[in-house]
């Protein structure tokens, strides 16, 4: 669990650098999407995910976010509109974010 101070630091980093961005459409959270996002966490600690309008027609956005966070075992840093920023610590990276 991250502290408020750590979340603020991660938000600042997320908005000052270019992040990996993944779009989730009407395919929703199938196994392949979760696998792709998990692979992104092997090379980056912060990932930006956008939910397209077609993905929000069938399910509740909050449920999708909770499912995604629990499947990836990561932290939700920020949620703005249909975009979220996720963080998963990876100490093996040379550019590891020290909190």
N, CA, C and O atoms as CSV, one atom per row, in Angstrom:
chain,resi,resn,atom,element,x,y,z
A,1,UNK,N,N,0.848,-1.190,0.000
A,1,UNK,CA,C,0.000,0.000,0.000
A,1,UNK,C,C,0.884,1.240,0.000
A,1,UNK,O,O,1.807,1.357,0.806
A,2,UNK,N,N,0.600,2.144,-0.892
A,2,UNK,CA,C,1.392,3.360,-1.022
A,2,UNK,C,C,0.831,4.479,-0.159
A,2,UNK,O,O,-0.378,4.592,0.042
A,3,UNK,N,N,1.741,5.300,0.345
A,3,UNK,CA,C,1.321,6.453,1.129
A,3,UNK,C,C,0.887,7.578,0.175
A,3,UNK,O,O,1.133,7.514,-1.030
A,4,UNK,N,N,0.251,8.587,0.726
A,4,UNK,CA,C,-0.194,9.729,-0.063
A,4,UNK,C,C,1.001,10.444,-0.680
A,4,UNK,O,O,0.940,10.905,-1.820
A,5,UNK,N,N,2.079,10.531,0.075
A,5,UNK,CA,C,3.299,11.190,-0.403
A,5,UNK,C,C,3.884,10.419,-1.596
A,5,UNK,O,O,4.316,11.023,-2.579
A,6,UNK,N,N,3.895,9.091,-1.502
A,6,UNK,CA,C,4.413,8.272,-2.598
A,6,UNK,C,C,3.535,8.375,-3.839
A,6,UNK,O,O,4.041,8.423,-4.961
A,7,UNK,N,N,2.214,8.408,-3.636
A,7,UNK,CA,C,1.296,8.571,-4.770
A,7,UNK,C,C,1.532,9.913,-5.467
A,7,UNK,O,O,1.525,9.992,-6.695
A,8,UNK,N,N,1.739,10.956,-4.680
A,8,UNK,CA,C,1.994,12.280,-5.256
A,8,UNK,C,C,3.280,12.276,-6.075
A,8,UNK,O,O,3.345,12.875,-7.149
A,9,UNK,N,N,4.293,11.602,-5.564
A,9,UNK,CA,C,5.567,11.517,-6.285
A,9,UNK,C,C,5.386,10.760,-7.605
A,9,UNK,O,O,5.921,11.166,-8.636
A,10,UNK,N,N,4.636,9.667,-7.567
A,10,UNK,CA,C,4.397,8.888,-8.781
A,10,UNK,C,C,3.552,9.662,-9.796
A,10,UNK,O,O,3.786,9.555,-11.000
A,11,UNK,N,N,2.584,10.431,-9.327
A,11,UNK,CA,C,1.778,11.269,-10.230
A,11,UNK,C,C,2.662,12.277,-10.936
A,11,UNK,O,O,2.527,12.506,-12.139
A,12,UNK,N,N,3.572,12.881,-10.175
A,12,UNK,CA,C,4.481,13.876,-10.736
A,12,UNK,C,C,5.361,13.245,-11.815
A,12,UNK,O,O,5.557,13.827,-12.881
A,13,UNK,N,N,5.887,12.060,-11.534
A,13,UNK,CA,C,6.715,11.352,-12.511
A,13,UNK,C,C,5.888,10.991,-13.739
A,13,UNK,O,O,6.353,11.139,-14.869
A,14,UNK,N,N,4.674,10.522,-13.522
A,14,UNK,CA,C,3.813,10.093,-14.626
A,14,UNK,C,C,3.473,11.241,-15.571
A,14,UNK,O,O,3.362,11.037,-16.779
A,15,UNK,N,N,3.310,12.431,-15.035
A,15,UNK,CA,C,2.920,13.564,-15.873
A,15,UNK,C,C,4.119,14.289,-16.469
A,15,UNK,O,O,3.957,15.121,-17.362
A,16,UNK,N,N,5.325,13.981,-15.984
A,16,UNK,CA,C,6.502,14.647,-16.519
A,16,UNK,C,C,7.250,13.789,-17.540
A,16,UNK,O,O,8.144,14.287,-18.225
A,17,UNK,N,N,6.899,12.516,-17.650
A,17,UNK,CA,C,7.576,11.627,-18.598
A,17,UNK,C,C,6.557,10.977,-19.526
A,17,UNK,O,O,5.353,10.991,-19.270
A,18,UNK,N,N,7.074,10.411,-20.605
A,18,UNK,CA,C,6.234,9.685,-21.553
A,18,UNK,C,C,6.031,8.264,-21.030
A,18,UNK,O,O,6.998,7.559,-20.743
A,19,UNK,N,N,4.786,7.852,-20.909
A,19,UNK,CA,C,4.468,6.526,-20.388
A,19,UNK,C,C,4.015,5.590,-21.500
A,19,UNK,O,O,3.606,6.023,-22.578
A,20,UNK,N,N,4.099,4.302,-21.210
A,20,UNK,CA,C,3.517,3.302,-22.100
A,20,UNK,C,C,2.007,3.463,-21.993
A,20,UNK,O,O,1.461,3.504,-20.890
A,21,UNK,N,N,1.331,3.554,-23.132
A,21,UNK,CA,C,-0.113,3.747,-23.114
A,21,UNK,C,C,-0.794,2.567,-23.787
A,21,UNK,O,O,-0.422,2.156,-24.885
A,22,UNK,N,N,-1.791,2.037,-23.111
A,22,UNK,CA,C,-2.554,0.905,-23.627
A,22,UNK,C,C,-4.025,1.295,-23.683
A,22,UNK,O,O,-4.565,1.867,-22.736
A,23,UNK,N,N,-4.663,0.980,-24.802
A,23,UNK,CA,C,-6.091,1.241,-24.954
A,23,UNK,C,C,-6.862,-0.058,-24.790
A,23,UNK,O,O,-6.488,-1.091,-25.344
A,24,UNK,N,N,-7.940,0.006,-24.026
A,24,UNK,CA,C,-8.799,-1.152,-23.845
A,24,UNK,C,C,-10.130,-0.841,-24.499
A,24,UNK,O,O,-10.808,0.119,-24.133
A,25,UNK,N,N,-10.495,-1.658,-25.467
A,25,UNK,CA,C,-11.720,-1.440,-26.226
A,25,UNK,C,C,-12.798,-2.434,-25.854
A,25,UNK,O,O,-12.906,-2.863,-24.705
A,26,UNK,N,N,-13.599,-2.794,-26.852
A,26,UNK,CA,C,-14.741,-3.656,-26.557
A,26,UNK,C,C,-14.339,-5.091,-26.245
A,26,UNK,O,O,-15.182,-5.875,-25.808
A,27,UNK,N,N,-13.073,-5.459,-26.456
A,27,UNK,CA,C,-12.602,-6.777,-26.061
A,27,UNK,C,C,-12.507,-6.923,-24.552
A,27,UNK,O,O,-12.400,-8.032,-24.029
A,28,UNK,N,N,-12.546,-5.790,-23.858
A,28,UNK,CA,C,-12.477,-5.712,-22.395
A,28,UNK,C,C,-11.219,-6.392,-21.852
A,28,UNK,O,O,-10.163,-6.352,-22.483
A,29,UNK,N,N,-11.337,-6.999,-20.706
A,29,UNK,CA,C,-10.176,-7.558,-20.028
A,29,UNK,C,C,-10.053,-9.059,-20.264
A,29,UNK,O,O,-10.243,-9.860,-19.349
A,30,UNK,N,N,-9.741,-9.420,-21.473
A,30,UNK,CA,C,-9.497,-10.835,-21.716
A,30,UNK,C,C,-8.073,-11.172,-21.265
A,30,UNK,O,O,-7.300,-10.296,-20.879
A,31,UNK,N,N,-7.761,-12.428,-21.324
A,31,UNK,CA,C,-6.469,-12.916,-20.832
A,31,UNK,C,C,-5.293,-12.273,-21.567
A,31,UNK,O,O,-4.262,-11.991,-20.957
A,32,UNK,N,N,-5.439,-12.043,-22.858
A,32,UNK,CA,C,-4.356,-11.466,-23.653
A,32,UNK,C,C,-4.063,-10.021,-23.257
A,32,UNK,O,O,-2.899,-9.624,-23.206
A,33,UNK,N,N,-5.083,-9.238,-22.980
A,33,UNK,CA,C,-4.893,-7.845,-22.569
A,33,UNK,C,C,-4.152,-7.793,-21.243
A,33,UNK,O,O,-3.217,-7.008,-21.089
A,34,UNK,N,N,-4.556,-8.615,-20.289
A,34,UNK,CA,C,-3.893,-8.651,-18.982
A,34,UNK,C,C,-2.441,-9.082,-19.150
A,34,UNK,O,O,-1.549,-8.548,-18.491
A,35,UNK,N,N,-2.207,-10.042,-20.028
A,35,UNK,CA,C,-0.847,-10.525,-20.279
A,35,UNK,C,C,0.019,-9.424,-20.894
A,35,UNK,O,O,1.180,-9.269,-20.515
A,36,UNK,N,N,-0.532,-8.662,-21.834
A,36,UNK,CA,C,0.202,-7.565,-22.462
A,36,UNK,C,C,0.559,-6.475,-21.453
A,36,UNK,O,O,1.674,-5.955,-21.463
A,37,UNK,N,N,-0.379,-6.137,-20.594
A,37,UNK,CA,C,-0.111,-5.113,-19.584
A,37,UNK,C,C,0.938,-5.613,-18.604
A,37,UNK,O,O,1.825,-4.861,-18.201
A,38,UNK,N,N,0.841,-6.866,-18.225
A,38,UNK,CA,C,1.824,-7.445,-17.312
A,38,UNK,C,C,3.221,-7.431,-17.942
A,38,UNK,O,O,4.209,-7.196,-17.246
A,39,UNK,N,N,3.309,-7.679,-19.247
A,39,UNK,CA,C,4.588,-7.602,-19.946
A,39,UNK,C,C,5.143,-6.183,-19.935
A,39,UNK,O,O,6.358,-5.995,-19.870
A,40,UNK,N,N,4.273,-5.192,-19.997
A,40,UNK,CA,C,4.716,-3.798,-19.922
A,40,UNK,C,C,5.373,-3.513,-18.571
A,40,UNK,O,O,6.323,-2.736,-18.481
A,41,UNK,N,N,4.857,-4.148,-17.531
A,41,UNK,CA,C,5.436,-3.945,-16.213
A,41,UNK,C,C,6.822,-4.579,-16.072
A,41,UNK,O,O,7.530,-4.294,-15.106
A,42,UNK,N,N,7.217,-5.428,-17.013
A,42,UNK,CA,C,8.563,-5.981,-16.988
A,42,UNK,C,C,9.609,-4.949,-17.396
A,42,UNK,O,O,10.780,-5.071,-17.037
A,43,UNK,N,N,9.181,-3.929,-18.150
A,43,UNK,CA,C,10.118,-2.908,-18.618
A,43,UNK,C,C,9.809,-1.512,-18.089
A,43,UNK,O,O,10.651,-0.620,-18.193
A,44,UNK,N,N,8.632,-1.307,-17.530
A,44,UNK,CA,C,8.232,0.001,-16.998
A,44,UNK,C,C,7.496,-0.210,-15.680
A,44,UNK,O,O,6.847,-1.236,-15.480
A,45,UNK,N,N,7.600,0.759,-14.793
A,45,UNK,CA,C,6.875,0.657,-13.530
A,45,UNK,C,C,5.548,1.402,-13.571
A,45,UNK,O,O,4.639,1.092,-12.803
A,46,UNK,N,N,5.431,2.375,-14.455
A,46,UNK,CA,C,4.198,3.139,-14.613
A,46,UNK,C,C,3.600,2.883,-15.988
A,46,UNK,O,O,4.304,2.918,-16.997
A,47,UNK,N,N,2.304,2.628,-16.021
A,47,UNK,CA,C,1.610,2.364,-17.278
A,47,UNK,C,C,0.299,3.155,-17.281
A,47,UNK,O,O,-0.426,3.195,-16.287
A,48,UNK,N,N,0.017,3.780,-18.423
A,48,UNK,CA,C,-1.226,4.537,-18.583
A,48,UNK,C,C,-2.196,3.703,-19.408
A,48,UNK,O,O,-1.842,3.194,-20.471
A,49,UNK,N,N,-3.412,3.569,-18.914
A,49,UNK,CA,C,-4.425,2.764,-19.602
A,49,UNK,C,C,-5.652,3.629,-19.866
A,49,UNK,O,O,-6.172,4.293,-18.969
A,50,UNK,N,N,-6.101,3.606,-21.117
A,50,UNK,CA,C,-7.304,4.342,-21.501
A,50,UNK,C,C,-8.400,3.354,-21.851
A,50,UNK,O,O,-8.188,2.411,-22.612
A,51,UNK,N,N,-9.567,3.583,-21.288
A,51,UNK,CA,C,-10.733,2.775,-21.611
A,51,UNK,C,C,-11.514,3.506,-22.698
A,51,UNK,O,O,-11.991,4.620,-22.484
A,52,UNK,N,N,-11.639,2.884,-23.848
A,52,UNK,CA,C,-12.393,3.483,-24.939
A,52,UNK,C,C,-13.883,3.416,-24.630
A,52,UNK,O,O,-14.317,2.596,-23.821
A,53,UNK,N,N,-14.653,4.265,-25.263
A,53,UNK,CA,C,-16.090,4.307,-24.989
A,53,UNK,C,C,-16.765,2.965,-25.249
A,53,UNK,O,O,-17.730,2.614,-24.570
A,54,UNK,N,N,-16.271,2.223,-26.214
A,54,UNK,CA,C,-16.881,0.929,-26.521
A,54,UNK,C,C,-16.712,-0.063,-25.367
A,54,UNK,O,O,-17.536,-0.964,-25.207
A,55,UNK,N,N,-15.662,0.089,-24.568
A,55,UNK,CA,C,-15.461,-0.815,-23.433
A,55,UNK,C,C,-16.367,-0.462,-22.267
A,55,UNK,O,O,-16.652,-1.308,-21.420
A,56,UNK,N,N,-16.812,0.764,-22.219
A,56,UNK,CA,C,-17.614,1.211,-21.087
A,56,UNK,C,C,-19.104,0.989,-21.294
A,56,UNK,O,O,-19.892,1.200,-20.373
A,57,UNK,N,N,-19.497,0.569,-22.480
A,57,UNK,CA,C,-20.911,0.334,-22.744
A,57,UNK,C,C,-21.415,-0.912,-22.027
A,57,UNK,O,O,-22.550,-0.951,-21.552
A,58,UNK,N,N,-20.548,-1.946,-21.953
A,58,UNK,CA,C,-20.990,-3.220,-21.417
A,58,UNK,C,C,-20.817,-3.354,-19.910
A,58,UNK,O,O,-21.653,-3.972,-19.250
A,59,UNK,N,N,-19.762,-2.792,-19.359
A,59,UNK,CA,C,-19.492,-2.973,-17.938
A,59,UNK,C,C,-19.239,-1.639,-17.256
A,59,UNK,O,O,-18.971,-0.628,-17.905
A,60,UNK,N,N,-19.329,-1.660,-15.958
A,60,UNK,CA,C,-19.050,-0.497,-15.158
A,60,UNK,C,C,-17.541,-0.260,-15.118
A,60,UNK,O,O,-16.770,-1.196,-14.906
A,61,UNK,N,N,-17.127,0.974,-15.319
A,61,UNK,CA,C,-15.707,1.313,-15.341
A,61,UNK,C,C,-15.020,0.960,-14.028
A,61,UNK,O,O,-13.894,0.463,-14.036
A,62,UNK,N,N,-15.682,1.210,-12.901
A,62,UNK,CA,C,-15.091,0.915,-11.598
A,62,UNK,C,C,-14.809,-0.580,-11.440
A,62,UNK,O,O,-13.772,-0.968,-10.902
A,63,UNK,N,N,-15.720,-1.398,-11.903
A,63,UNK,CA,C,-15.530,-2.849,-11.839
A,63,UNK,C,C,-14.355,-3.279,-12.711
A,63,UNK,O,O,-13.563,-4.135,-12.317
A,64,UNK,N,N,-14.246,-2.682,-13.897
A,64,UNK,CA,C,-13.130,-2.994,-14.785
A,64,UNK,C,C,-11.794,-2.641,-14.139
A,64,UNK,O,O,-10.834,-3.409,-14.213
A,65,UNK,N,N,-11.744,-1.485,-13.512
A,65,UNK,CA,C,-10.503,-1.041,-12.882
A,65,UNK,C,C,-10.127,-1.962,-11.728
A,65,UNK,O,O,-8.969,-2.360,-11.599
A,66,UNK,N,N,-11.094,-2.299,-10.897
A,66,UNK,CA,C,-10.809,-3.203,-9.773
A,66,UNK,C,C,-10.361,-4.578,-10.252
A,66,UNK,O,O,-9.444,-5.165,-9.678
A,67,UNK,N,N,-10.995,-5.092,-11.292
A,67,UNK,CA,C,-10.598,-6.375,-11.857
A,67,UNK,C,C,-9.167,-6.326,-12.390
A,67,UNK,O,O,-8.384,-7.254,-12.185
A,68,UNK,N,N,-8.841,-5.243,-13.066
A,68,UNK,CA,C,-7.517,-5.089,-13.642
A,68,UNK,C,C,-6.438,-4.984,-12.567
A,68,UNK,O,O,-5.397,-5.635,-12.657
A,69,UNK,N,N,-6.691,-4.168,-11.558
A,69,UNK,CA,C,-5.717,-3.991,-10.475
A,69,UNK,C,C,-5.491,-5.298,-9.725
A,69,UNK,O,O,-4.355,-5.626,-9.384
A,70,UNK,N,N,-6.550,-6.039,-9.469
A,70,UNK,CA,C,-6.390,-7.305,-8.751
A,70,UNK,C,C,-5.715,-8.365,-9.620
A,70,UNK,O,O,-4.936,-9.169,-9.109
A,71,UNK,N,N,-5.999,-8.383,-10.919
A,71,UNK,CA,C,-5.380,-9.365,-11.810
A,71,UNK,C,C,-3.884,-9.113,-11.967
A,71,UNK,O,O,-3.103,-10.057,-12.082
A,72,UNK,N,N,-3.482,-7.836,-11.973
A,72,UNK,CA,C,-2.084,-7.482,-12.172
A,72,UNK,C,C,-1.299,-7.346,-10.870
A,72,UNK,O,O,-0.070,-7.278,-10.881
A,73,UNK,N,N,-2.014,-7.306,-9.760
A,73,UNK,CA,C,-1.399,-7.071,-8.444
A,73,UNK,C,C,-0.540,-5.811,-8.471
A,73,UNK,O,O,0.654,-5.840,-8.174
A,74,UNK,N,N,-1.184,-4.706,-8.833
A,74,UNK,CA,C,-0.512,-3.422,-8.929
A,74,UNK,C,C,-1.309,-2.375,-8.156
A,74,UNK,O,O,-2.344,-2.684,-7.566
A,75,UNK,N,N,-0.823,-1.138,-8.162
A,75,UNK,CA,C,-1.468,-0.037,-7.445
A,75,UNK,C,C,-2.083,0.947,-8.432
A,75,UNK,O,O,-1.480,1.284,-9.451
A,76,UNK,N,N,-3.279,1.398,-8.118
A,76,UNK,CA,C,-3.924,2.464,-8.891
A,76,UNK,C,C,-3.390,3.788,-8.364
A,76,UNK,O,O,-3.570,4.111,-7.190
A,77,UNK,N,N,-2.740,4.545,-9.220
A,77,UNK,CA,C,-2.146,5.818,-8.818
A,77,UNK,C,C,-3.110,6.971,-9.049
A,77,UNK,O,O,-3.293,7.823,-8.178
A,78,UNK,N,N,-3.726,6.994,-10.229
A,78,UNK,CA,C,-4.614,8.105,-10.552
A,78,UNK,C,C,-5.673,7.665,-11.542
A,78,UNK,O,O,-5.446,6.789,-12.377
A,79,UNK,N,N,-6.836,8.292,-11.431
A,79,UNK,CA,C,-7.938,8.024,-12.337
A,79,UNK,C,C,-8.508,9.370,-12.769
A,79,UNK,O,O,-9.029,10.131,-11.954
A,80,UNK,N,N,-8.398,9.649,-14.067
A,80,UNK,CA,C,-8.946,10.883,-14.620
A,80,UNK,C,C,-9.799,10.502,-15.820
A,80,UNK,O,O,-9.283,10.022,-16.829
A,81,UNK,N,N,-11.086,10.712,-15.710
A,81,UNK,CA,C,-11.990,10.358,-16.804
A,81,UNK,C,C,-11.928,8.880,-17.110
A,81,UNK,O,O,-12.177,8.049,-16.236
A,82,UNK,N,N,-11.596,8.545,-18.350
A,82,UNK,CA,C,-11.506,7.151,-18.771
A,82,UNK,C,C,-10.057,6.653,-18.799
A,82,UNK,O,O,-9.769,5.612,-19.389
A,83,UNK,N,N,-9.151,7.395,-18.165
A,83,UNK,CA,C,-7.738,7.039,-18.161
A,83,UNK,C,C,-7.268,6.797,-16.737
A,83,UNK,O,O,-7.610,7.544,-15.820
A,84,UNK,N,N,-6.474,5.736,-16.563
A,84,UNK,CA,C,-5.902,5.441,-15.258
A,84,UNK,C,C,-4.392,5.270,-15.397
A,84,UNK,O,O,-3.884,4.966,-16.476
A,85,UNK,N,N,-3.692,5.470,-14.294
A,85,UNK,CA,C,-2.255,5.235,-14.234
A,85,UNK,C,C,-2.018,4.175,-13.170
A,85,UNK,O,O,-2.456,4.308,-12.027
A,86,UNK,N,N,-1.311,3.114,-13.569
A,86,UNK,CA,C,-1.015,2.009,-12.673
A,86,UNK,C,C,0.478,1.953,-12.379
A,86,UNK,O,O,1.303,2.319,-13.217
A,87,UNK,N,N,0.812,1.490,-11.181
A,87,UNK,CA,C,2.207,1.351,-10.761
A,87,UNK,C,C,2.433,-0.045,-10.204
A,87,UNK,O,O,1.641,-0.553,-9.410
A,88,UNK,N,N,3.524,-0.650,-10.635
A,88,UNK,CA,C,3.941,-1.936,-10.085
A,88,UNK,C,C,5.450,-1.883,-9.918
A,88,UNK,O,O,6.187,-1.693,-10.886
A,89,UNK,N,N,5.898,-2.051,-8.693
A,89,UNK,CA,C,7.324,-1.947,-8.398
A,89,UNK,C,C,8.110,-3.060,-9.089
A,89,UNK,O,O,7.698,-4.220,-9.101
A,90,UNK,N,N,9.248,-2.679,-9.661
A,90,UNK,CA,C,10.129,-3.641,-10.311
A,90,UNK,C,C,11.567,-3.223,-10.006
A,90,UNK,O,O,12.134,-2.380,-10.701
A,91,UNK,N,N,12.150,-3.811,-8.972
A,91,UNK,CA,C,13.492,-3.434,-8.529
A,91,UNK,C,C,14.577,-3.891,-9.489
A,91,UNK,O,O,15.727,-3.473,-9.354
A,92,UNK,N,N,14.246,-4.730,-10.447
A,92,UNK,CA,C,15.232,-5.225,-11.406
A,92,UNK,C,C,15.563,-4.202,-12.486
A,92,UNK,O,O,16.582,-4.328,-13.165
A,93,UNK,N,N,14.718,-3.194,-12.653
A,93,UNK,CA,C,14.944,-2.183,-13.685
A,93,UNK,C,C,16.089,-1.263,-13.287
A,93,UNK,O,O,16.270,-0.960,-12.108
A,94,UNK,N,N,16.867,-0.817,-14.284
A,94,UNK,CA,C,17.953,0.112,-13.972
A,94,UNK,C,C,17.404,1.499,-13.636
A,94,UNK,O,O,18.035,2.250,-12.892
A,95,UNK,N,N,16.231,1.845,-14.180
A,95,UNK,CA,C,15.588,3.133,-13.892
A,95,UNK,C,C,14.516,2.980,-12.835
A,95,UNK,O,O,13.483,3.646,-12.899
A,96,UNK,N,N,14.745,2.120,-11.868
A,96,UNK,CA,C,13.770,1.836,-10.796
A,96,UNK,C,C,13.399,3.127,-10.056
A,96,UNK,O,O,14.271,3.926,-9.715
A,97,UNK,N,N,12.131,3.318,-9.817
A,97,UNK,CA,C,11.636,4.493,-9.087
A,97,UNK,C,C,11.782,4.231,-7.588
A,97,UNK,O,O,11.181,3.306,-7.042
A,98,UNK,N,N,12.585,5.059,-6.942
A,98,UNK,CA,C,12.807,4.903,-5.504
A,98,UNK,C,C,11.815,5.788,-4.773
A,98,UNK,O,O,11.789,7.003,-4.969
A,99,UNK,N,N,11.002,5.173,-3.932
A,99,UNK,CA,C,9.992,5.933,-3.177
A,99,UNK,C,C,10.468,6.199,-1.768
A,99,UNK,O,O,9.755,6.825,-0.983
